[in-house]
Every structure is written in C-alpha cells, then in structure tokens.
Amino acid sequence: MTNLDAPIDSLKGIGAKTKQTFEKAGIETLEDLVHYYPREYERYETPVPVAELKEGMYVAVFGRLASPLQTRYVRGLSITTGLFGDGMETILVSWFNMPYLKNSLRSGVPYIFRGRIKAKNRLTLEQPSVFKPEQYQAVLGTMLPVYTLVKGMTNQMVTKAIRQVLEHRGLLAEHLPEEIRERYQLAEYNFSLEQIHFPKSEEGLREARKRLVFDEFFFFLLQLRGLKDARQKEQNQFEIHEVPEPETLIKSLPYSLTGAQKRVWETIREELQQNTVMARLIQGDVGSGKTIVSILAMVMTAANGFQSALMVPTEVLARQHYASFQELMEKNGFAFQAVLLTGSMTAKQKREAYAKIESGEASIIIGTHALIQEKVNYHSLALVITDEQHRFGVRQREMLSEKGIFPHTIVMSATPIPRTLAVILYGDLDISVINEMPANRLPIKNCVVDVSFRKKAYEFIRKEVEAGHQAYVICPMVEESEAMDAENVVEYTEVLRTELPPAFCIEYLHGKMKPKEKNEIMERFLANEIQVLVSTTVIEVGVNVPNATVMMVENSERFGLAQLHQLRGRVGRGGAQSYCIFMHKLDGKHIRERLDILCKSNDGFEIANRDMQLRGPGDLFGVRQSGMLDFALADIYSDADTLQQANEAVGRLLKEDPKLKREENASLKRRYDQLLQRQKGRISL
C-alpha cells in the first residue's frame, strides 16, 4: 500500500517531466497533492436569459444562432462571430482561433453557450464553451474543482492525480479524537478531503471546508503553545542597561515620535533590561512607524555590545532597511557596523557577511530568510526582529531565535487583526499597538467605482505620472483563467501600454517571477524608472516608494477589506496627496456596502473588525486574505468562529494531556509530529 509520504511520481501516469511540473507548484508528495486545494469551483448553473446578462458575469445561455457564423482574419488571428438569441433578445458571440466552428455549429439548432460576458461596442459572450442541451443537463448543478496552475500543468492533470490518491481510502487515517469532532460537529477527514476536491453539494463543501480549516488552526495553535511554553522558562542571558544612543537618535530625527511610538518604545526599553526574555508583537498600520521603534531597540542592543537581527520578507525591503539604518548611523556618528544578508548575494559577499557576524564585528544584521541558514553563526545574538511574521511562519521565527541563546523577540505586523484574534494567533507574544499615524501624513483620498469609470481612472493616472508621480495597479491574477472573470497582470500590462502614453514605462510583477526578476522590477520602480507597476498582491509587503501617489485595485470585490487596506498603505508615504481607486466588476448592494467602508475609514483595526462582521459563509472561496499565516484554506476573518473553537479545543486538550501521551491521542500525536517534521524539512532557504 502506497504511503502519503511517497513521491508524486509513485502515481500511475506521472513520469519525470510531469513530476517536475508538479514540483514547480510545490507538490512533491502525495500528502502535498491531497492538500493542494481548489481555488474555486466551476458551477454549472441554470442558463440565464439574454435580457439579464451584464458585463462581468460568467454564465450559461440557452439559445440558437440567428444566422451562420462568420470568420474574419486580423493580423493572422481568426475571429469567428455570430448572433445568438433565446427568442427574446440576442447577444454577440465570438471565438478566437477557432474557425472550424463556422462549419460545425448550425443556425437554428439549440445550444447552450457558457462563457464570459464582456462589454465592447455591445455585450459579447466571449470564447464560450459549447454544449448540446442534453450534455449540459448531465452536468447541471455540479461543481468541478479549479486549481491554481503553473506552466505545463492542466486542471485535468491535477484532477486525475487527486482522484487516484483518494481511491486509497486506507491511507487517510482520522487523527482528531472523536470527542473533539463531536463537540465541534466536524466532518470525518476522508469525507472532507473528497468533498473539498469533488463536492457533491454546497452543504458537503461547507462541512468539508470547516473541518479542514479547523485542522489548519488546530495544528498551528498546538505548535504556538509549544513555543510559548518553551519561552516562559527562558531567562534573559544578556545584561542590557540604559544607554544614551537611542535618545540621541530620537533627537536627530526630522520628525517627532507619535505618542503611540513613545509608549511602545518605553515598554521595549524596559523589557530589554528585565531578567526575563521579551516576546512582543508590535501591531500598527502600514506607515505608522514600527520600523523606527525596532531600530531604537537594535541601537540599544548594539550599544550594550550585543547583536540583533532583522528578518524581512523581501530582498528589496531588506536593502531599503539596510540603507536607512546606515544613513541614521552615519548622521549620528555611531560606530555600529551593519551587514546585509540576502539569498541573491554572491558566495564571496555571503562569506564576508558570515565572517563579520561570527566574529561579532557586525552588531546589526539585516536580511531575508537567508539569516536562518545553517552557515550563519552569530556571535552574541540578543535580539531577533521579524517584519510581517505571518510571511515566515512560526517555525522560521523559531529557527532565527534558535541562532542565539534565548534572545529577545520583536514581531512587527501591519496586518490589522482584531485584538480578540491577535491574542489567539500571536499567543506566545505580548501585544503593543501603534494606533497613531505621523502628523505629516495626508489622509489617502478613496473612491469606489465600477468598470464604466476605467477610462477616467486611466486619465487620472496619466495626469499623476505627468506630474512626476507613480502608480500601482493591482490585479488578482497572474494569467488568464477560463473560469474566472478577473483581470490578470500580464494581459493588463499590455492594455495599459496602449491606453497610456508611450513615454511611460509600464511593467508587471507577480509571485511566480524569480526573486532576481522581482528585485530588479522593484529597484527600477523605486528609482522611478518604471512609472506604472501592474502587480498581484505580492506588492502587499513591499518597499517604501514615497513618490507613488495612486493605487488602483481591479476586481476589488475579490479581496478582503483588511487586505485592501494594506495594499492602500503602499501609497500616501510621501508629502503629496495620494489616491486609491477601488474598481469592482461584480455589482450589488453587499459589494458596494463592503467597499464603501474603505472610503469612510483609514483605520486598519476598525476596518478589520467591520470586515469580520460582514464576512459570512457565502465568502468561502471568493474573498480571502492572501497569504495570511500561510493557511491554505483558513481565513482569520470569515473563519473567526472556527479559530476560536480550535483555540478552545487545544486549550482543553493540553490541560488534560499536556504531552499527548494518552492512547486516544496517539493518532493526533503521530499527525502532529509528522507535520512538524515535514515543516522542518520544507522551510525554503
């Protein structure tokens, strides 16, 4: 019997080439495969009358071709078009590079066309799939999974492989104790995996998702409790005393610290001098000034003769922090040496950095996850700071801490999480909030519009760029997907290049690009060599570009409010007035009501709370916080109730069986150990 730890090529039909394709998507084992969840589902719903069609809909339409199809050729591209009607109204239908349809589809014969409605000179059903009525009847009411794909991978390929694994029922042992499943009404594990991939009904999908979300939260919180228990026993190994350097630095700043910054710094300053190890989360909106507080802590640590490390999610951000730190040190005449350590540095540069870190010559180390590589040996690491910790995960944060002897820990996060949830998600940390913005910040001006305002938005971007500023355009997708009506960065960049003046440099950025490419694009944007950057949410944790004054978000209805607020924080960082345009494709009172909250408030925590209140069971697969704490399915906002249940379950379990030694918890312990082992082996360096 095959084991779920078996490699992906242990499946029938997956050879060396297909294995490489799956590995590009992060699928190396059968375990990875069954947890490679659909990003959405194609729902074969009842056909919609032509009179009710609107731009942005992805629908099935029943009707007949009014006359034979016509094919014309434009620059080598064939375009086949015709009029399709349901006896009351007609709509234009069109296909690209499918000229054979002219001979295979006959006028007067009933068909069901299923595709995307676009508004050109008139409403057009573009590139629809074609069904005979009896064919469509056979799939009516079903839901087929749609997976995120990499180059060379097809939806059918993933579907076929997952079906093959799920046939081995005996492989998927139930690991949650029956008492927990009964108390929280959780579906069985095998049922949940089957239904999440191949749901028989909306209710089955809902039950499956709840169980798998519970699992994600449950094991995350188990790990977090372990980290907390270990930390509570730690004593401060570093004698840190009051020194003048932080105060000197504060006085040299071209601005005054806000009251909130002062309060948080005072807390950290005191905790660095205590006998116990500090473990503190600093929460604050993008631009609230968390970084300067962390720099003060690093300066205090360095002035006492110890090292501190700042780990950030991107190389460009690491370089920016490094440059800012160097500038502050030179301005104040401090002799502390800082080193930069990132994955793209040459072997020689890394060796030089390693030597300075190990000897203690460098007291400030700034970098990416390269900071936790085995080759990095710290001399006296007393303070560890991670920026946007959810981008790293608990284990990576733990690995950086393990580089020292019980170092102090500061975690910074701009993710606006309501306090009730933050207490659970950051259970091993004390929480400080910077809830004031610097006085010189102009509030961002916001507007919520539909796609009919797109031309005006382009014109507004043109004027801002001509005035010397820059703009971001955010799209939810990298590539075109047949099943989704969402803008994608690659095609959208081409569209903007035709809509905006040729003198503007317009480039795109997305998470599938190589780190070197992403860094190059961001460096060029920072230098204003690129005026308009079309990006996915990879920009969410970005760099400080004070010259960027416009943020336009396409398909804004597809994002959570908290995430939109974080994206908005990429602008408004300079002296000029900044603007955010939230464009929505789908309409409706609920969508407008949600997005209007962003116009009424610039307070991330208020927005997060409202987001949590508004989100409901209907938002299971459309709106989601990208990348939040690396959960595959779970969303801390719409799944807040499940998060609290998982927290309660973990608390009760560990109170009764702290080491998970009871017989009824044996399967749970095996699963937990397995997940920890896999996590340790899979952390990307």
SEVOKE-742324 format. One record per atom (N, C-alpha, C): x negated, y, z. Coordinates in steps of 0.02 Angstrom, whole numbers, plus 50000, padded with zeros to 5 digits. Last residue first. Layout:
<panus>
XYZ...
</panus>
This chain:
<panus>
492505139950105491965144450123491725147950060494055134450156493625136550100493105141350125494415120350247494325127550251493835129750197494575106650247494795110350187494695117850191494195100550363493855098550302494015102850242495065106250452494345107350461493975105850396496265100950403496155108150403495415109750409496135087450428496195089750358496035097150354496115087850567495545085150530495545087650458497395092750594496805096450616496185094350577498175082450540498225089150512497615093350532497805071850626497695071250553497695078250521498255076350748497535075250738497365074950664499645076350718499305082450737498555081850726499885062650693500005067650641499635074150655499565057150818499205055050758499275060250702500525063550898499805064750910499395062850849501695058150844501585065350841500845066950850501535044750878501565046650807501425054050798501565045951021500975043150986500965045250912502575049451104502255054951067501655052551026502975038251170503465041251124503175046951083501855036051254501975031651196502445034851145500905050451302501465045951310501595042051245499945059851276499715052951287500295048051295499795074051257500155069851208499945062451214499315081651359498815078551315499125074151261500505085951425500005090751401499505087851351502005082651436501465078251414500905082451383502835092651487502955085751507502365081051491502305103951429502425104051501502495096851527502315100951296501665101251329501735101551405503735101151271503325095151259502675095251299504095114451299504395108951338503965102551332503325121351203503255122851274503515117051317503835116051084503125115051100503015116151175505165120551092505015113351089504295111951109505005134451087505325131351145505145123951149504465135450959504085137851016504345134751081505525130850883504885127050882504465129050942506455140950910506605134050929505955129950933505825151950851505945151950924506105144950950505835147750717505195149150751505285148850827507195147550694506835141150693506155141950727507455161250698507785156750746507415150050751506695166250591506525168150659506835163450711506725164850455506695158750495506535160250568506675177450402507295173650392507315167250433505345180150460505925184550466506575180550460504375170850434504495172550504505115176950513504615157250336504615164550333504805167050402503915142050273504195146150327504115153550315503205135750170503925137050163504175142250212501845136850201502055135250132502785137050120500965149150289501515144350290501735143150217499935158550306499815152650266500355147250272500325170250366500055164950409499995158250372501115174450223501145175650295500915169550335501135174250084500515172650119500525173250194502445185550063501915181750031501325180650078503965183450125503355187050140502755183050114505325183150009504865179750054504245183950066506795179449924506415184649958505965181450010507205166449872507095172449831506615177249864507485155749953506945154949904506825161149862508415159750055507935154350065507355154450016509395169050080508745171450056508205166150057510525164250139510535164950066509865166950037510335164750275510235158350242510215158950166509625181650285510055176150306509915169850267509135197550340508965191450304509385185750330509465207850428509815207250364509715200650329508635206650538509355206550548509735205150483507375207550481507545201450516508305200850526507425220550434507345215150386507575208550417507465227550552508045227850509508035222150458506165224450598506745222450637507385222450595505395230250496505355223050509505955220550548505735243750513505905240350451505895232750460505155246150637505875247050629506115243250567503835243950601504145239550651504905240150649503525253850505503495246750487503855242250536504305268150464504075264550524504105257050511504885275750373504195273950358503885270150416506575275350315506085274550369505395272850341507405276750207507595280250268507065279950322506915269050107506955276250095507075280050159507045256450161506365258950149506365266450136508405254750156508095255250223507395258250216508705252350025508795259250050508495260150119508585238650013508035242849988508095249950014509815234150071509165232050097508615237050078510755240249987510765241650059510095239850090510475234449863510365241649872510325243349946510845221049893510165222649871510005229949883512215222349926511745219649975511025221549958512785227249806512805231349867512275229049917511855224949654512325222549705512255226749768510705218449531511085223649564511545220649617509045215149482509695212549501510055217949540507995224149475508295221749413508995218949427507345238949550507665232349556508025230549491505935247649605506385246249549506685239349556505405259649704505635252749711506145251449656504075269849707504675268649667504845261249673503315281649808503435274549797504095273549762502025294049817502695292049799502735284449792501135307449902501185300949869501905298749863500215322549899500865319249909500885312749871498465321449949499005323149902499655319549920497485316750034497815323050052498415324650008497725298750051497325304750039497715310950058498595288650065497995288350107497515294150096499685285749988499775290350045499175290650090499675267749957499635274849937499755279249998499765256050026499175256849983499105263949958500985255150088500435257950126499785258650087501785247850004501845255150001501255258550037501475235250052501255237249985501255244849979502155235850174501425235150173501135237150105503465236950128503185242350169502425241950170503605224650066503645230750025503335236650063503545216650180503005216250130503005222350085504705220250244504075221150279503485220950230505675216350150505575223450165504895224650198505165203950029505425205850094505265213150108505585204149852505115204549908505475205949974506485205149751506185198549762505715198449822506845217949729507325213849766507045207049782505885223349647505795224249719506285220149761505485222449513505845216949544505805217349620504025232849535504535229749492504865223949530503535246749616503625239649627504195237049583502295258749610502935256749580502985249149586501525271349690501615264049695502305262549665500405284549671501035281549650501005273949660499155289049709499735292649736500415289649716497485286249746498095283149719498705286349751496415291749813496635295149752497275292149722496055283249916496415289449932496705293049871496055267749935495965271749875496355278249884495445255250028495695261950037495535265949974495975238949971495485243849993495815250650000497165226950030496695229549981496195234350011498295216750041497735217950087497165220450042499045218449923499345219849989498815221050042498585213949806498375220749825498605222449895499245202649781498555201749804498285208549828500475203949726500405206149795499705204949823499865208649563500325204849605500195207249677499695223949467499455218849512500025214749542498955235949370499545231549373499335225449413498365251749392498215244749407498865240949414497785265249303498395261749323498215254349333496455269449288496955274149313497595270749337494815264949317495475262249299495985267049329493875272849370493755270749300494385267449272493965276349502494405279849454494215278449381493305268349589492905273549557493305277649507494305259249619494065263549672493675269549644494335252449499494925256349519494725261449573493095246149503493235250949449493835255349467493295237849613492755242849615492875248249562494335229749565494455234249622493915239649628493665222949460494255227049446494375232149502492675216149534492485220949481493065225749466493435207749615493005212949645492825218349594494025199549519494445203749562494035209449592492895193149466493315197349423493735202149464492435186249579491995191249547492395195949503493495177449607493325182849653492895188249621494545174749461493955173049501493775178849547496345175449474495715177549445495135175449491497475172749542497175167049507496505168949473497985184649595497625179949639497285174249605497655198649485498085193649516497665188449552497735213649394497405210049448497885204849475497435223449244497845219449290497415215749339497295240749186497055233849194497515230149242497105254649087497605250749123497365243549126496555270649063496315263749069496795259949114497205282248949497255279349016496965272249014497195285648816496615287648856496615284648926498435282148765497865277548753497255279248795499815285048879499305287548831498705282748825501015271448894500625276948921500075279048872501575260948819502015266248845501635272448869500575252048789500925255248732501355261148756500165248348913499655251148868499965254348806501305242648966501095249248990500585252548944501275230348895501835235048886501625242048907500125224548948500155226048876500705231148862500535222949080499965227249066499965229348992501535213549067501725220349087501155225249072500875201749039501275204948986501425212249003500225200549167499845200249104500235203749048501195201249270500665206249265500315206349197502955200249235502315197049250501735201649232504595202049306504045204749266503405201049284505805189049298505375193449337504795195749294506825178049295506845184449262506445189349303506335161149275506385167149317506405173449275506155150349193506715150149240506815156549280505025152349118505675151749083506255152549131503855164249161504185158049180504875157849149502285171849128502995171149112503255164349135501165174549267501325172649199502075171949191501225180949393500615181149353500775179849280502475191249477502225185249443501575186449407502975203049532502965197049574502645190949542501995218149517502455213249487502425206849529501665235049543501675228349572502195224049538500555247149496501195244149477501185236949501499775261749560499845254549562500525252649533498825275749496499455272349512499375264849515497975291549527498015284649503498655281449527497655308849470497795303549519497835296649486497545319249381496935316649410497025311049460498645322949314498445327549368497825325049405498835311949237498555317849204498345323149255499415303949334498745302149309498425308149275500645310649349500205309949406499485308349384501185309349220501045316049247500555315649305501335295249210500905298949162500705305749191502265292749310501585290049317501105293949272503365298949249503115301549313502405299149325503545290749139503385297849128503095300949191503895279049203503285279249163503055286449152505115283249256504575281249301503905281449264505865285049142505715290949184505135289449231505935271649101505595276549058505405282749098506695265949208506005263949196505615269049154507995267349244507555273049259506825271649240508595255449222508765260849174508325266949185508295246949327507845247049269508005252449218508665257149474508715251049433508305252049369507805263049624508135264049559508205257349523507395271849764507615265249743508025266149679505975281149820506625280849785506755273649764505045291149939505265284749911505895285549870503565299049987504245300049961504455293749922502655297150137502755295050067503475296350047502105310950236502545305150227502645303550153500395314850247501045316850220501485310650213499325315250385499635310950334500315313750312498755321850490498665324750423498995320650367498965314350605499365320450594499315323150523499085296450588498685302550593499085308650572500495288650670500085289650610499675296050619500745277150803500745284050778500315284350716500615264850865501265266550835501325273950816499715251850889499585258750870500195261050831499875240451021500185243150960499965250350949499195225251081499205232551083499485235051017499355209951167499555214051110499525221451125498315195751193498685201351221498805206251164498455179251119498185186051122498625190851161499025167351093498405167151132498115174051142500155169851015500245167751084499615167751125500605176050899499935177550924499905175750999501895171150887501415169850833500695171250854502545175751005502505168650989501925167250941502385189451001502205185951063502135178451051502975192150878502245192850885501995189150947504325190950903504005185750863503245186050871504555202050983504795195451006504455189850968504055212650904503685210350963503895203450987504045210350727504395212250788504065209050849502665214550630503035208950658503385211250721501955221350499502425223450552502865217650575500285219350474500925216050461501415217750516499085223750504499555228950481500225225850465498025218550634498535216750586498985222650569496545212150707496915217950682497425215750631495925205150852496255203650789496645209850769494485202750945494995207650925495265205450857493695194151075494035193751011494525199551003492085190351146492715194051148493025193851078491385173451139491385180751125492075183751136490835160551190491445163751214491435171351201489465162351112489645158951175490225162751205489785160950932489505163950992489675159951053490425153550840489745155550823489395158950882491715152050878491255146750898490535148250881492335162650813492215163150886491705158050909492425156850686491995162750696491835163650770493315146550713492635144850690492165150850699494485153450745494165149350796493425147950777494785158550621494645163250676494265159650732495035146550557494475150650534494285155750588496175141750628495545137950629494955142250607497205151050602496945150250670496255146950669496985161250454497245155550491496885154650558496725171750365496215166750379496495160450411497775180050357497465178150293496955172650304498095183350483498505178250452498235176150384497225193950517497045187050537497465181850501496775207250474497315203450443497205195950454495135205450528495625210150500496145206050461494335200850677494605198650612495155203450591492885201750771493475205450749493695202650682491995197250912492235194850847492865198650830490585199851012491235202450992491405200150921489375194051035489785195551093490485197751075488095184550984488755186850960489225187751019486625184650967486985186051029487675188751012486245178550845485765179150900486125180050966487005166350738487005172850771486535172750831486785159050586486655158150657486585164950690487455152350446487425158650484487355157150558487625140350385486945143150383486885149550425488995137550389488535134050434487845137350439490025152350381489655146850350489145143850399490705163150426490775156950465490435151050432490515173650339490245174350407490285167850447491225171450227490525169350225490215169750295492435177650238492365171250272491675168150265491545193550234492145189450221492075182850259490825206250344490875201850286491535198350280489595213150447490245214350414490275209850353488805214650598488855210350538489555211050510487675223250692488355223750664488365219450600486375220950723486845220650779487575221050755484965213250661485605216150642486085215350701484005207050737483845213550708484485217150687484255194450777484555199650818484405206650792483865183850702483345187050744483645192250791485025180750633484755175950680484245179050728485205192050553485725190150601485435185550655484075192150474484195197950517484715196250571484255179950407483655180950449483765186750498485415181950334485395176650385484825177950434484985191950245485505193550294485495188450351484065184650170483835190650206484335192450261484925175150115484365172950158484125178750201485745183250035486025179650092485485177550141484845187649939485175192649983485465189250045484525175249880484005179149913484305184249962485745171549824485445167249876484915171049915486825186049808486335181249782486045177149841488575187149854487875189449859487405184049832489845182349858489565183749792488845186249794490235180949993490115175049952489755176349887489365192550103489945190350063489745184550018488845202950224488785195850204489425193750169487835216450275488425214250238488325207050218487265223050431487155219250369487835217250340486615237050522487185233050499486975228950438485745242650664485705240150595486315235650579485775257650755486035250850748486005248650675485385270350785484885266050753485135258850742486295285350751486245278950786485775274250747486565297950700485865296350717485795289950757487785301050652487685301750724486985299950748487635298550516487885305150537487735306350611487285285050516486795290050495486985296950520488495279250560487885278250598487365283650581489405283050459489515285350527488875284750569488835276250349488905283550348488985286350419488985262950388488315265750378488325273350380490375262050388490005261150451489315264250444490675263650254490945268450302490545268150367490045252250200489825258950179490055264250230490805242150264490075242550274489815249550257492075244350212491965245050284491215245950298491775241350077492025247950095491915249250170491405228050082490915232950060491125240050081492625222550125492015221750166491505227050147493435225650016493585228750081492985228250127492835217449922492845224649910492975228349976493055204749975492375207249969492365214849962494395202350095494135203150026493435206250027494725200550233494945195650182494635196350113493385201650358493965204450321494125199850262492625201650514492795197450456493435200150423491315208050601491975209950575492105205950512490405204850748490535202950678491245204950660489055210650852489775209950838489865208450764487785207950978488035208050909488795207850906487025218751105487335212651080487605213551008486585230351169486095225451147486375218951120487445240251197487265235951254486795230251234487675245351074487295249651120487095245751183488505235451021487815236150996487385240151044489685238051093489355231451099488625231951078489985250851048489875249651120489495243051131490165248050912489625252550933489465251551007491285239950916490655237150890490055241450912492235248850966492075242851005491415239850982492265257950860492055260250927491855254350970492785249650762492095252050755491835254550822494095248050807493645242150806492915244250800494535261050788494535258250856494075252150859494465262050651494015266250691493975263750763495485252950611494775251550597494315255650640496735258150639496495252450679495735251650672497505268750582496845269950613496605264450658498605267650504498705270350572498045271350610498525261850379498355268950384498435271850454499845250950405499295252550360499165260050367500335250450580500465251250509499825252350470499685238550697499815245450677499915245750602499045229050830499535229650777499645236950760497775220150890497955227250878498425227350818497625207751011497895209350944498035216850942496285200951105496795206151095496975207051022495445194751228495765191851168496355196351153493975195151327494525198751296494785195051235493525184951463493445186351391494075189851364493175192451624493505187651580493425189751507492565203151685492255196551692492545191351645492495218451582492765213951633492415207151633492115226651480491705226851540491935222051594493065225551384492385223451366491945222951427494155231651445494135224351442493445221751423493885245451430493905242551497493825234951494493965246551290493355248751325493315245551395495295242751268494735238551243494085240151280495975253551329496105246551350495515242051331495505264251254495385264051326495465256951353496025261151128495295261151138495125260751212497385262751153497135256151135496375255751146497435276651181497675271651231497385264751217496945282251062496585283351126496785278051177497935278350972497245275950963496855276651028499025285551025499045278151024498345275351016498635298751005498745296351073498725288851076497345299050876498035299750899498085297150971495805308050869496165301650876496885303150900495545321250753495645319050822495995312350823494265321950626494965322050648494995319950721492975319550592493285325650565494025326350584491985314150733492485312750681492805319250656491175316750840490915318450773491425317450717491825312050951491755319350944491525321350874491665298150931492345301150930492295308650918490265296850948490575295350883491265298650877490145299851083489795303951033490115303150965490865289151135491125295951144490805300751095490015278251099490695278751073490995285751079488745281751172488815281851098489545282151073488595280751310488835287151282489005286851207489315266451396488755269651360489025275951326489695254651522489865261051492489235263951458489185237651481489295243351526489485249551485489235220451478489345226451438489545232051485488525205751484488595211651527488635217951485489325191251432488935197151411489065203051458490155180951456489445179451462489005185551450491665179451537491255184051497490515182651510492365163051535492105168751573491665172951527493795153651490493165156851471492995162751517495005148051507494485145551551493815149251540495785153351409495935155351478495395153151527495375146851293495145153651306495245155751379496015134551298495285134751299495035141651319497345138751289497115135051348496355135351355497335144551160497475148651219497215145351283497115133551079496645139151077496715143451140498265126251106497605123351121497075128751125499235134651055499215133351127498545130451148498935133650919498845140050952498805139151028499325120750891498615122550884498465128950922500695121950913500305117050952499565118950950501005131250814501045133350884500685128450930500835123350699500465129550706500435131650780501785113550721501075111650723500625117750728502975121650716502825117350773502085115750777503005127850589502955131850650502705127650709503125116050510502575120950500502465125150562504295110050561503655106550564503075111550559505255119750524505135118150595504455114850604505175118150386504975124550416504815123550491505715105550376505015106450355504745113150382507035107650423506595102750455505865104150439507515117350333507485118850404506995114150440507465110250211507035116050222506965117650296508455100750233507765098650220507285104350235509605108650246509385104350301508655102450294509635114650118509595118850178509335114750238509785103650035509195107850028509095111950092511045099350075510465094950084509815098850081511795110450033511775108650104511175104150119511665109949896511405115849931511325114250006511165093249846511665098449859511325104249894510095085849816510735083349790511285088649799508455091149771509065091749812509685089249777507005086549764507555084649719508225084949756506195092649861505965092149791506555090849743506925092249974506595098649958506355098549885507365079049980507845084349965507525091049948506185071950012506565070549950507005076349930505855077750135505385078150078505745076850012506995074350210506825081350199506355082150140506975060350215507545063850184507355070950165505785058750289505835056350220506395059850182506175065150415505615067550374505655065350301507875069550455507325064750454506805066850402508375085850519508425080150473507805075750477508785091450681508315091450625508385085050583509385096950800509765094650742509335094950678508695099050915508715104650867509055102750801508895086850983509015093251018509105098950968508485077250889509185077650910509345084350941507115079850878507545080150818508275080850838506695077851010506625084550980507085085150920506965064151025507275069051071507255076051041506145057850932506875057950921507215063250964504655066550887505035062350934505785063250924504045066850721504355070650776504735065850822503635057950622503165059550676503485063550733503995044650514504275050150553503815051550612502935040950375503175039350443503445045550477502885037250226503055043550258503355042450327502685025150168502095029250180502245035150227503845018650137503485016550197502895020950215504245023750012504575025950073504165024450136503695027149876503365023249928503625025449997504325036549800504585029749795504285025249850503595047949811504165047249855504495040349850502645046549708502435046049779503035044549823503445048249594503065042049602502855041049676503905061249609504385055649610504025049049624502685067949591503015068049657503525062349662502435065549455501955063149506502285062849574503535071849393503425064649384502965061849438503335085249431503945081649450503845074049447502115088149368502165088449441502765084249464502495086549232501925082949259501965082549336503515095849217503675088749211503115084349242502825107649224503305106149277503475098649277501075105749188501775106849168502225104949226499455112949175499945109349215500645110849190498665121449104498605114249090499105110049127498515133349232498405131749161498305124249151499725129949362499095132749338499015130549266501345134049430500905130149385500255133849371502535131149551502015135849529501505131749489504025122549495503405122949533502955128549507505685119649518505225123549476504605124849518506865106049521506325109949551505905113649499508595107849482507955104849465507395109149491510185104049532509625108649544508975105049527511845102949456511215100249482510695105749493512955108249395512965107649468512325104949497512755099149245513125104449281513125103149356512245089149171511785092249220512135097749261513305084949091512935079849127512475082849181513695096449026514145093749077513775088649121512715097548931512715102248987513155099649044513095087348845512425087248877512415091748939514335091548802514305085448843513625084748878514005103348728514415103648789514355097448833512255103648690512935101948669513355101848733511135117148720511465111048744512105109948704509605125748712510235124048676510495117248702508885139848794508905132648782509595131148752508525156148719508925151548759508795144148743507775168248687507455161648692507865156648731508925179648757508275178548726508005171548740510295187848718510125181648753509485179048721510455205248733510195199648694510065193748740511355220348716511185214548757510995208548714510465231548602511075228848632510885222848675509195235448594509695240048566510395238048590509045226848741508635230148690509075235548660509045218748885509375224548855508885227648805509225201048904508805206948900509195212548867509535186748994509865192348961509395198348963508905170348965508835176848998509185182348958509905155348950509295159248948509355165948982510775143548859510575145448928509915149148926512205139748767511545142648766511385145048837513165126848714513025130848774512305133048769514245126448569513605125248603513635128748671515325121348437515245123548506514555121648536515135127948272515075122048315514985124348388515095139748200515745136648212515735130648257513515136448121514035141048144514695137348152512275125248183512775127148132513295131748162510565122348195511155125048229511655127648178509575118148104509865113248150510485115748187509115128648026509405122847992509765118048040508665137548120509095140048067509455134348031507735131048195508415131448222508915133848170506515132548136506885126548120507605126748146505885143648190506275144548129506705138548110505335148648315505745142548313506195142848249504675160648350504305154848325504695148348329505915165948463505275167348431504945160748411507655169248450507115164548468506485166548430509175176948509508555177048470508055172048497510845183148496510385178048521509755178248478512015195448546511455193648502511045188248535513705191248579513055193648604512535191448553515475195248579514875192048551514245195148583517085190648651516525195348640515945191548608518035180448627518245187048651517705192348634517435169448578518115170648556518375177448577516145169648619516585164948654517325166048636514715170148505515305172848539515725167448572513255176348437513545170648473514135173248513512305180148295512815182348342513165176248371510495178248281511185177248260511665180148311508765175048230509295178548267509985176748240507075171948244507715169148220508275172148263505555176948192506085178948239506745176548209503855172448182504535171548157505035173348212502425182048153502865179248204503565178548176501685188748058501565181648066502005178248118502265201748067501555200548083501415193148099503795194648065503475201048082502765199448106505085187547971504395186847995504085193748007506735180848009506285185647976505585184948007508175171247989507485171448012507095176647972509845169148049509395172248001508685172348031511185157148065510605160848092510175163548035512875159248004512225155848005511665160248032514035166248126513805165348057513125161848060514355164948259514845168148215514675167248142514155150548356513815155448314514325158248264515125149448506514955147148439514585152648402514985145248684515255148748626515055145548560514485148548850514825143948804515085147948745512975151548931513535154548896513825149448848512055152749083512295148449029512915151848998510765164749132511435161649131511525156549075510075176549221509845170449188510445165749189510155194449207510455188049225510115182349188509595205949159509305203249219509605196549240511055214049098510325213249096510075210549163512555204049104512185210249118511435208749112514155197549056513425197249054513115204149067515505197049044515235198049112514475198149114515815194048913516015200748938515705202249007515485180648900515045185748870515195192648900515685170649049515965173948990515515179548965514525157949096514795164549111515085167649047514585140549147514455145949098514845152349114514075135249309514625135949261514475141649212512315130649319512955133149345513465133849289510995123049368511415122649308512135124249329509635130649433510315128549449510735128749386508035127449466508475129049410509155126249426507275134049611507635128649578508035131349519505615138049671506335139449664506635133449627504445132449704504515139549721505225141849711504295116349783504545120649728504575127849750502775112149874503495113249869503695117349808501775100949904501745106249852502465107849834501795090149984501915096650016501805102549968501475080049901502155079949928502315086549964500105083849873500615083649821501325084049851499385082149989499445088849960500025089149911499535068149997499815072450050499905079550024498775063949892499505063049888499865067149941497515076849861497765070449888498515069949878497325088949799496795083949794497035077049816497855103449741498135096849755497595091549744497515116049703497415114349773497695107549792497575118149571498155120449608498095118749683496445111649531496455118949524497035122049563496855098549546496395101349596496365108949592497615096649431497945096749496497505100049549496545096749338497085101749334497445102349401495825085549377495515092149381496035097749380496785075649345496555076549415496245083449424496805076449208497405078649246497225079849319495525071149182495695077949160496295080649200495565058049239495065062949261495265070149244497335053749253496635052349239496195058149262498775047349302498355053249315497625051449308499475035649284499555040849233499145047149246499795032049452499795029549384499885035449336498715038949577499375038149546499305035849474497465041749612497685034949628498385033649601497185054849590497115050349532497255043049549497275060649716497835061549669497795056749610496685049649846496615055049797497175055049746497545046050001497245043849938497195049649889498255049150110497595052350105497245050450040499335040950101499435047950080498775051850078498895025050028498925029550086499005036750062499725010849955499325017049949499425021450010499584994050000500005000050000499565006350000
</panus>
